[in-house]
Amino acid sequence: MSEKKSRDSSVFKYGKILEKGKPVHPKYDPFSIRHPHMELSRRAKIFAPFDALKGFHEAITEKDVLYEKRRELSEAETEKIDRILFRLKELTKNGRTARENQIQAAITCFIPLEAPDQPASDAYGTCKKISGTVFGIDEICRKIKINDIWISFDDILDIDCETEDTIS
């Protein structure tokens, strides 16, 4: 065995140090006084996991979204949405009337997958509820503006208005 160790020390640069083993210090040795032994409870904190890249975990979980297939609306749902959009168009025909009426609405819409290289990117996406003040409807582009967000008529799944009794 000593022959094996001597062979290792000749090949390995720090073989002789390795042969000595772990250093043992007496209780009142200057090294022990300067570097006291750490309790296990404090020692465990050293090896606790930490977030080396700030915000990386949040960014990864944000991308972890379950996509669903675009839901087709029934004829009754489509008529209801068209009726509400027509009434909202009358109440927000220009910027001044939109600010005066302050129509509050919550629109559930379909947000398509943002992957233009994927052939089925329009068929899959997420549903999101956007709430706010309706500022206008563009019939040519077929979009509605809530706060600063334009939503396509084709992506609307449901509309809830605070003044739905006057709109319906």
Phi, psi and omega in degrees: 000318178295329177295321180294317179298317181294326176294317180297319183292332178285329181274314183274131185302320183253031182299320182294321179293321179296323179295328181295328180088191182288134180289142178242126182248138174296160186303319183251031175289145180306324178295316180294325178290318181288324181237079182294156180292134183273138177292153182297326181295321178284325181296325180297328180294332180297322185264009178293147180294151179220162182268093182294322178252102183302127177084355182294316180298318179295321179295322179291315180291332177294324179283345181277075184248137176273123180267147179233163181282146179299130182271133177276134180276147175284169181296322179295318179295319179297318178296319179298314180296318179298319180295316179293318179297322178297315180292321177295326177298319179293322182282343181231044185294331173219174185299322182294313179294326178296318178290325179292314184284330179046057180286121177266134180217154174236117183249125172269119184230162179261125178253112183295156177298134183268067178221087184296338180281347178272133182293332183256029184292332178280337183279338181240150180177204179233156174261138181220142177258121181247124181244149177160194181271135178279122181253351178168162177228128178253106183286333181290311178276351181057057180221154175240142181251118174243123188054248179245016185251128175263130180240131179289143178301326182292336182268354182283128177256330180197150177230129173241126179242150178289333178251043184296331179294328177277335182278317186295000000 
